[in-house]
Amino acid sequence: MTLFLGLGIAGVVLLALSLVFDGILEGLFGGLLEGLFGGLVSLPVIAGFLSMLGFGGAIVLGTTGAGTLAATVAGVLAGLVAAVLTWKFSRALMRDQTDATPRNQDLVGTSGSVVTAIPADGYGEVLLRLGGQLVKLSAKSPVPVARGAEVWVEAALSSTAVSVRPVER
């Protein structure tokens, strides 16, 4: 039983090392295992297999009257299940895509309100919604715009400034 528990603990330690030193241990082999069997041979998969082999074998050996061979077979089966689940879970995480990052040009055509009055020859500030978040940007307008007025964004001048025009209702 000590051997099985040692294998289980070694698998957990290997998993912790693969999480802490992400990619370093694979890099030591010069990418030798990269892409082999579509990612089935990776440190998290090996660690999952090894720990379930050890702990599964220890459970079977300690709770049943079966011998070492039966405990080893049960541990190998549990390890294979853990390895396949780890492989599928890691592939699902790698395929996860995020939404596109909002750009300055996404502001064009949106409405907002003036926070600091905009003079005809200078800059003021407007409050706009970009990607669901409120952002305060510098704003320029060809005509003066009072504080609290609603404006439309005509152009994004930079990452921190926009050109606006007042909304006429």
C-alpha positions, 0 to 999 in steps of 0.5 A: 500500500505504501507504494500506491500512496507514494505514486499518488503523492508523486502524481499530486506533486508533479501536477503542482509542479506543472502548474507552477512551472508551466511549460518549463518542464516540457521545454527541458525536453526541447519540445520532444513530446509536443503534439505527440498523440494530440496532447495526450502526453502532457504533464497534467495528463501524466500527473492525473494518471499517476495520482489516480493509479496510486490512490485508486490502487491504495483504496482497492488494496485497503478496502478489499481483500483483493491482492496487489494485481487487482489493486494495480488493475483498478488503479490503472483503470482509474488512472486512464479515466483521470488522464482522459478527463484531464486531456479533454478538460485542458483541450476545452480550456485551450479552445475557449475564446473571448470577445473582441477587445473594444477599439476606439472606432467602436465609439463612433455613433454612440451617445454620451453626456458632457461632464465638463463643458466643451468650449468651441476652441478647446477640449471638455470631457464626456462620459461614454459607454464602451464595452459595457463600461463607462469611460470618461474621455476628452472631447472636442466639438466645433460648437460650444456644448454645455455640461449635461448635454447629450452628444453623439461621437463623430470620430475617435481622435485618439485613445483618450479623445473623441470629436462630438456634436450635440444632439438636437431634439 
